[in-house]
């Protein structure tokens, strides 16, 4: 008995010392607790309960850290939902900085017959979101997976877009419809990220353009039912977009004086994308996927970093050379094989996009075929100030094993590539044939300022190391040989 009294006295003393910390420190500590631990702390004492209920950060994503609670039965799920209802109701109107909700509903196969409580879980989630809005939430993250039981879509609560305190909204909610908010309200959002939701109509993007005057970051991924997106913003600095299995041509129009980073991924759509960008101050650009000829980048005089990784469809993509020419200010450039081939086709093979500012070039190719070599040469002739060259190998199911040995050392000498006199760092991942080996040998024997070269070869190319070691290097470069494996990627 005496031992228990001493233990309780010691525990009370520790709790007392903890409770005496400044509130800012206490809230910071409690803000990192999952809802399970916050609920436990709430039961320790009356002061602890008051602290728990006033904690401005609430994270509901499971009872054990990042692990989901055991909600395998509908009864357990109901108990959990009821407990969370009581906790959020007890908080009253206490200020909420962060509300983070991660939830996965029962799949249709798991739901009992007749339908159990779980089919109505979504409506309880909505009340929690409304509670966060009432508590003047500043950062709201919702990662919720609902299932379509009867073909109905859940309506996203419109009160979220009318929340004056909200600065960041991140939403991933399947089977949820987002309606166009009222234009009468001016949003204070600075960060907006939406994925896996249904946008009701194109007016939503007009709302972003007209009512989100403070918006700096916009990320849109896998939006359903939308084929036309127009964003015109005077505040936007970053935009990220991924389309998803659109059945019609997607039209994307982006305009922003402050836009610095643009990332557009159209690789998941069988249709092409019409893309118009007006971002004169953009510094970083990534284009991935099926854009083809329908591309207008405007003036990009401030661009420093660019990745143009188009789909392997080149027959109707004859505008790529024009795109490369517009990258005259770029310092770091990444291209894939399809883009290089499309840029330097029959009509443009002897032309060179003058890219004098580029010092870092990354080429992501399949096999270094005889067809690809002249296109690569044309590209390299436009990069006279290249310092770092990385040629990676990404094989495809259609990767050729032949027609990869048509260009020897004599060919490379005749090209008189200007970059060879100042390149310092080179990495070449070899594919089938000898074209890559001959290029590596040419660089070793002619690059006067070369400092480091990495040559990666496939297991069946064990003779590469011996062959290249015979080369008489022009510099004291460190040369590293590495054997590596490469998995096959369908169509690159």
N, C-alpha and C positions, 0 to 999 in steps of 0.2 A: 504493500500500500504506500509506504514511504517513497519507494522507488518511482511509483506512478505519479505521486504528487510532484517529485523533483522533475520528472520528465515533462509533465504538463506545464510546470512553472518555467522550465527552460524553453519550451516551445512557444509559450505566450510571450516570453521576453524577445525571442527571435522575430516573432510576428510583429511585436511592438516596434522593434528597430526598423523592420522593413516598412511598416506603415508610416514611420516618421520621415522617410525619404521625401524629397520634393516631388510634388505631383507629376511634374513633367517627366522625372526619372521613372516613377512608378508606371505611368501610362506607357512610356517607351518599352519597359520590360513586359508589361501585360499585353501590349499590342502584338507581340510575337507568339502568344499562346494560342493554340487551337481551341475551339469551343469546349472541348472536353476538360482541358486543364483550367480554363477560365471558370467553368461551372464548378469544378472542385474547389478552386480558390474562393469562390463565392460562398461556399458552405463553411469556411474556417471560422469566421467571426462576423459580427455586424459591420465593423469597419472594412473588412475584406469584401463583404457583400456590396457595400456602397461603392468601393473602388471598382469592383467587377462590372457593376451596372453602369458606371460612369466612364469606363474605358472606351476611348473614342475609336478603337479599331476592333472590328468583329470579323472573325474568319471562320466560316463554316465549311470545312472540307474534310471532315472525318474526325474520329476520336483518337487516332494515333498518328500524329504528325501528318504526313502526306498520305498515309494509308486510309482507305475508306473503311467506315465502320461495317460491322456485320449486319447487313440489312437484308438477309436472304429471305426473311419471312415478312409478310405484310404486317403482322402484329408488332414486330420489332420496329419496322419503319414508322408505324403509327405512333408508337411510344416516343421515338426520336423526334418526330415532327411536333408532337404535343409539347415536349420538353423545350424545344427551340421556340415554339410559340410563347410559352410562359416567360422564357428568358428575355426575349425581345420586347414583350409587353411590359415586363418589369422595368426595363430601361427607361420607359417613358420617353421624354423628348430630349434626353441627354445628347449632346453634340456627338456626331459620328464622323470621323475623318475618313475612315476606310471601312467599306463593307465588301467582303470577299466571299462569294458563295460558289462552291463547286458541288454539283449534285447530279446524280444519274438516276433517272426514273426506272421503274420496272419495264423490261421489254415486253412486247405483246405476248411472247411465249411464256413469260413468268407470271403474268397476271392471272389470278384465280377466276374461276367461274362459279357463281356470277361475279361480275367485275367487283374488285375490292376497293378499298379506300385509295389505293395507289393511283387509280386513274384520275383522282381529283387532287393529287399532290401539287400539280402545277398551280392551282389557285391559292394554295398556302404559300407557295414560293412568291407569288405576286404580292401577297400581303406583306411578306418580309421586305420585298423591294420597296413597297410603298412606305413601310416603316422607316427604312433608311433615308428615303427622301424627306420624310417628316422631320428626321433628326439632322437635316442639313448636311448630308453626306458630301464629301469632296471627291473621293475616289471610289468608284463602283465597278467591281469586276464580277461578271456573271458567266460561269462556265456550266451550263445546265443542259443535260441531254433528256429531252422529252421524247416520247414515242407516240406515233399517230395511231390512236386506238380506233377512232371512228371517222377518219378522214378530216378531222377538224384541225384548225391551226389556232394556236394561242396568240392573243393580241398582246404585244409588248406594252407595258403601262406607259401611257403618254405623259404622266406626271414627271417621269424621269427627265424628259427634255425641257420641262418647265422649271426644273430645280436650279435656282439661282446660285447655289453654293457649289454645284457640281463642276469639277475641273477636268476629271478624267473618267471616261466611260469605256469599258472593255466588255463586249458582249459576244458570247458564242452560245446560241440557243437554237437547237434544231426544232423544226415545226413551229416556228414563231414568226408572226407577221409584224413588221415595223411600219406603222403608218406615218405619213408626212406630218410633222409637228406644225403647230400654228406659227405663221410668220410674224404674228404680233409680238411674240416673245423673243428677246435677244439673248441667245445662249452665251454662257461664260466658259464653255468647254474649250480646253486647250489640247486635249488628246481624245480622239474618237477612234475606236477599233471595233469593227463589226464583222462577224463571220458566221456562216451557216444559218443565216436568217433570210426570210422572204421580205424583200422591200416592196411595199404596196404599189408604188408608182414612182415615176422619174422625178416627181416634185420633191422627193426627199433630198435629192442632190442640189436642187435649187435652194432648198431650205439651208443646206450646209453653206452654200455660196452667199446667201443673203443674211442669214441670222447668226452665223458662227464667226463673229468678227475677231475673236481671239484664238481661233483654232490654229495650232502649229503642226500637229501630227494627225494624219488620217490614214487608216489602214482598212481596206475592204477586201475580204476574202470569201470566195465561194458564195456569193450572193445569188439567190434564186430569183428567176423571173425577170431579170433586168438586162436589157441589151443596149441601152443608151445611157451613158454617164457623162455629165458635163459638170465640171468643177471649176469655178472661177473664184479665186480667193486672193485677198490682199495680205493675209496673215500667214497662210500655209507655208511651212518650211520643209515638210517631209510628207510624201505620199507613197503608199504601198498598195498594189492591187493585184489580185489573182482571180481570174475568171474560172469558171468550172462547168464544163460540158454544156456550153450554150449551143442551142440548135440553130440560131441565127447569127449573122455577122454582128459582132459587138462594136459599137461606136464609143470611143473614149476621147473626150476633149478635156484637156487639163491646161489651166492658165493660172499663173501666179508669179508676181514680181519677186516675192521672197523665197520661192521654192529653191531649196538647195539640194535635196536628194529625192530622186524619182526611181521607183522600182516597180516595173510592170511585168507580170508573168502571165502569158497567154498560152502556156503549153498544154493546158487541160481542155482546150476547146477544139473540136474538129473543124470549126469555121475560122476564117481569118478575122483579124481585128483591125478596124480603122482607127488609127491613133494619131491625134494631133496634140502637140505639146508646145506651149508658149511659156518658156521659163528661162529668160535671158540671164538669170543669175545662178542657174543650177550648177552645182559643183560635182555631183555624182549622179550617174545614170546607169540603170540596168534594164535591159530589154531581153526577155526570155520568151520564146514560143513563136506562135504562128501569126506574125504581123504582116509579112509579105510586102506587097507594093504599097499598101495603104498606110504610109508612114510620113509624117511631117514633123520634124523636130524643131524647126525654126532656128533662130540664132542661139548658139551655145558657146559664146565667147569666153565664159568663165569656167567651163567644164574642165575638171581635173582628172576624174576617174570614170571610166566607162566599161561596161560589160555588155557586149552585143552577142547574144547566144540564141540564134534563131533556130527554128525547126529545120530538119533536113529536107526542105521542100524549096528547090531553087529555081524551077522553071518559070515561075511568075514573080520572082523576087529580084528584078533587075534594077531596083533602086538602091541596093545596098552600097554600091560604090559612092553614090551621092551622100549616103549617110556617113560613110567613113570620112569623106572630104569635109563634112561638117564638124568633125572631131579635131580640128586643127589645134586646139588649146589643151587637149588631153595629155596628161603625163603618164598615166597608167591605164593600159588597155587590155581587155580580155576578149578573145574571139574564139568561136568554135569552127569546126571544119565547114559546116554548111554555109556559114556567113562568109568565110574566106573564099570559098568556091563561087558563091553568088556575086561577091564584089568583083572578082577578077575572072569573069567569063570570057567568051571569045571576043566580045566587043571592047572590053576594058583590060584585057590581059597585058597590054603594053603601056597602060596608063598607071600612074602611081599617085595614090592619095598622099599628099605631102603632110606628114605627121611629125614635124621637126621637134615638137616638145616631148614626145614620148621617150621616156627612159626605161620604162618597165612594160614588157610585152609578154602576155600569157596566151599561148595557142593550145586549145583543147581539141585534139584530132583523133580520128581513128587511125588506120594504117597510113603510113606516109607513102601514098601511092604516086605513080608517075603522073597521074592527072592532077594531084594536089601540089606537087613540087613547084611548077611554074607560078601558081597562084601565091604560094608562100614567098617565093622570090620577089614577086611584084609588091607584096606587102612589105617585105624587109627593105626594099629599095626606097620606100617612103619613110623609113625610120632611121635616119643617119646618126642620131644621137643616142641610140639604144645603149643602155648600161646593163640591164638585166633581161635575160631571155629565158623563158620557161616553156618547153614544148612537152605537154602531157599527152599520154596515150590513153584513150578511152575506147576500147574495142566495142563493136556492135555485132549483132547476129549476122549481118551482111558483110562483115569485115573481109576484104579480099586477102588471099594468101600469095597471089601472084601479082605481076605488074607493079612491083614495089622495089625494083632494082635497076631502073633505067638511067640513073643520073650518078656519075662518078665524080672523082675529085676534079677532073678537068672541067666539068660543067660548072662547078662551084667557083673555080678560079676565074672563069670567064665573066661571071656576074659582077665582080668588083663591088661587092657590097660595102658601103661606106661605114656601116656600124661596126664592122669587124676590127677597125683600128682602135676602138675605145670600149668595147664591151668588156665587162668585168666579171659578171656572174652568169653562168649558163647551166641550165638543167635540161637534159634531153632524155625522155623516156622512149626507148626504142620499140618499134613494132616489127612486123614481118619484113623481110627483104633487107637490102643494104643501103637504101636511100638515107635513112637516118644515121647509119654508121658513117657514111661518106660525109654528111654534113658535120657530124661531130669531129671527124678527122680534120676537115677543113678549118674548123674553128680552132682546134688545138694547134694547128701548124701555122696559123696566120693571125691570131688575136694577140697583139703585142701587150695589151694591158690586162689580159685575163688573170683574175685572181683565184677564182674557184670554179670548178666544173664538176657537175654530178652527172654520171651516165648510168641510167637504170636499164637493165637488160632482162629479158625473159629467160626462164630456165633453159630453154633449148638453144640459147645464144651464148653458150659458155666460152666460145672462141673470141667473143667481142673484146674482152679484157686484154687478151694476148695480142690481138690485132692492133688495137688502139695504143697500146703501150709502146709500139714501135714508132709512133709518130714523134717527130722532133718538134717539141713545143717552142713557141716564140717567147714565152714568158716563164716565170717560176711559179706558175699556177699550181694550186692543190687540186689534184684530180682524184675523184672518188668513184669507185664502181660499186653498184648495188644490184643484187638480183632481187626481182620482185614478181609478185603474182598480180594478174589483172582479171577481174570478173567481167563477164560480158553484159553489156547494157543494150537492151533492145533499141535499135535505131539511134543510139548515141544519146 
